[in-house]
């Protein structure tokens, strides 16, 4: 019998946020894959857990995933934890999940803290529709492309940022998206947790005079859309994406151009439509 992979959410700051189920699982599995064993050992020691650990991070995720899958094929149970939050969210855990599914190994996720959802719920901005970008790319070309897509995004936008890059990112957001309403959360669940809401320009002024400290989650309002446009999007959403694309291809439009037009009609980034079509073909 194969073993099983348990994705275990760990606290993003306050240790009391860990669940009883996660604690029990971490004690019962045969091995724990941890993003940084030096960091995770503090958590395990605090809760008196002595299960063996192995490092699993961005730079060894492919080879180590193969190793862990091999253990599970031998019947071992594996838990995966990240430094903070839910494995697989802006985290190399997605590679291990992918390999497990390909190998026919059962995967389960033990819910718990996630900084993006925590920030969204306390932001005061619309929560029904949102998009999560995690950290923006460091490559200038990729970064510019993502920001241009976000310019047309009508959903609430969530971005992670480190303190030393915060001011630069705020300036870029204002240049591309305009002076939108934003909620900035830092040190979530910790002693000095703080959420402030205002406009991007206000925070640029604030952090020009005050050095940013802590880890930040930016929750930004989406682009305002008219009621007429909302009704149009609802009309398009009543048909499938394939049917929508077919409307254009039957008029002689190439599939690539049809993807762009469908994305515009539905008010979503074109890469969402493109990725959906690629997944369907696969």
CORUR-V133804 format. One record per run of one state. SS is the DSSP state (H for helix, E for strand, L for the rest). FROM is the first residue (numbers start at 1). TO is the last residue. If there is no record, write none. Layout:
SS/FROM/TO + SS/FROM/TO
This chain:
L/1/3 + E/4/8 + L/9/9 + E/10/10 + L/11/14 + H/15/17 + L/18/19 + H/20/28 + L/29/30 + E/31/34 + L/35/36 + H/37/46 + L/47/52 + E/53/55 + L/56/60 + H/61/73 + L/74/77 + E/78/81 + L/82/84 + E/85/85 + L/86/92 + H/93/102 + L/103/105 + E/106/110 + L/111/114 + H/115/122 + L/123/129 + E/130/135 + L/136/139 + H/140/151 + L/152/155 + E/156/161 + L/162/162 + H/163/177 + L/178/180 + E/181/186 + L/187/193 + E/194/199 + H/200/209 + L/210/215 + E/216/220 + L/221/226 + H/227/236 + L/237/240 + H/241/249 + L/250/254 + H/255/266 + L/267/269 + H/270/281 + L/282/282
